[in-house]
Amino acid sequence: MAIQPKVLGIPTHIILGLLLVITVAALIVTFGIPSIFGLAVYAYLGILLLFLVNFQVFVAKKWLPVDFKWHRRNGMVIFYVGLTHATIALGAYLFHVRVLP
């Protein structure tokens, strides 16, 4: 098992996730939330999360013949997409950031 690199005792993927949240929050506050074909971006991210979580379950249950290393990689993608989705959706619903047409 590989040793995870750490900065100040915190794993680097956690630090990258926090930087992603800060960057996305700054962008949506500055410009607003974009929409594609009438749906806000966070709706598409939610749909993507649904597919990623289903893939995660299918690989874990061995219903899909995929190498198990993809289970961990998919988990990291779920982590980042989930953070981005949550940041944008919270900005829209709690802080009333405008959704662009």
VMD Tcl script that draws the C-alpha trace (Angstrom):
set ca {
  {0.00 0.00 0.00}
  {1.38 3.38 -0.99}
  {2.06 6.05 1.60}
  {-0.29 9.00 1.21}
  {1.53 12.35 0.99}
  {0.53 14.77 3.72}
  {0.85 18.50 4.29}
  {0.81 19.52 7.96}
  {-0.53 16.06 8.78}
  {-3.55 16.43 6.47}
  {-3.82 14.16 3.40}
  {-3.32 16.07 0.17}
  {-6.65 14.96 -1.34}
  {-8.46 16.67 1.54}
  {-6.49 19.88 0.96}
  {-7.25 19.71 -2.77}
  {-10.94 19.22 -2.00}
  {-10.99 22.27 0.25}
  {-9.22 24.35 -2.39}
  {-11.79 23.17 -4.92}
  {-14.64 24.26 -2.64}
  {-13.07 27.68 -2.06}
  {-12.44 28.18 -5.79}
  {-15.96 27.14 -6.80}
  {-17.51 29.30 -4.08}
  {-15.51 32.33 -5.22}
  {-16.51 31.76 -8.86}
  {-20.24 31.37 -8.20}
  {-20.35 34.40 -5.92}
  {-18.53 36.49 -8.50}
  {-20.29 35.38 -11.69}
  {-23.38 33.39 -10.68}
  {-24.36 29.78 -11.36}
  {-24.38 28.85 -15.05}
  {-27.21 26.86 -16.58}
  {-27.06 24.51 -19.54}
  {-30.22 23.78 -21.55}
  {-32.35 25.33 -18.81}
  {-30.92 23.34 -15.89}
  {-28.41 24.69 -13.41}
  {-24.97 23.07 -13.36}
  {-25.55 21.56 -9.92}
  {-28.46 19.53 -11.33}
  {-26.14 17.92 -13.88}
  {-23.56 17.29 -11.15}
  {-26.28 15.54 -9.10}
  {-27.15 13.30 -12.05}
  {-23.45 12.53 -12.53}
  {-23.18 11.67 -8.82}
  {-26.09 9.25 -9.16}
  {-24.30 7.38 -11.94}
  {-20.96 7.41 -10.10}
  {-22.45 6.04 -6.88}
  {-24.26 3.30 -8.82}
  {-20.99 2.37 -10.54}
  {-19.31 2.30 -7.11}
  {-21.90 -0.10 -5.74}
  {-21.80 -2.35 -8.82}
  {-18.00 -2.65 -8.62}
  {-18.07 -3.31 -4.86}
  {-20.73 -6.02 -5.24}
  {-18.71 -7.49 -8.15}
  {-21.67 -7.19 -10.48}
  {-19.35 -5.47 -12.96}
  {-16.10 -7.24 -13.85}
  {-13.88 -4.19 -13.28}
  {-10.50 -4.11 -11.55}
  {-10.96 -3.07 -7.93}
  {-8.48 -0.17 -8.25}
  {-11.26 1.67 -10.10}
  {-13.36 1.47 -6.94}
  {-10.91 3.72 -5.10}
  {-10.43 6.08 -8.04}
  {-14.18 6.39 -8.45}
  {-14.46 7.15 -4.73}
  {-12.09 10.09 -5.13}
  {-14.09 11.37 -8.12}
  {-17.29 11.05 -6.08}
  {-15.62 13.05 -3.29}
  {-14.65 15.93 -5.60}
  {-17.88 16.01 -7.61}
  {-19.91 15.82 -4.40}
  {-18.03 18.74 -2.87}
  {-18.52 20.82 -6.01}
  {-22.20 19.88 -6.26}
  {-22.83 20.71 -2.60}
  {-20.99 24.03 -2.77}
  {-22.94 25.23 -5.80}
  {-26.30 24.00 -4.49}
  {-25.76 25.58 -1.07}
  {-24.80 28.82 -2.78}
  {-28.04 28.75 -4.75}
  {-30.40 27.80 -1.95}
  {-28.90 29.27 1.20}
  {-27.08 32.34 -0.08}
  {-29.38 33.20 -3.01}
  {-26.69 33.27 -5.67}
  {-28.39 33.90 -8.99}
  {-28.68 31.16 -11.60}
  {-27.73 32.57 -14.98}
  {-30.08 31.93 -17.92}
}
mol new
graphics top color blue
foreach p $ca { graphics top sphere $p radius 0.5 }
foreach p [lrange $ca 0 end-1] q [lrange $ca 1 end] { graphics top cylinder $p $q radius 0.2 }
display resetview
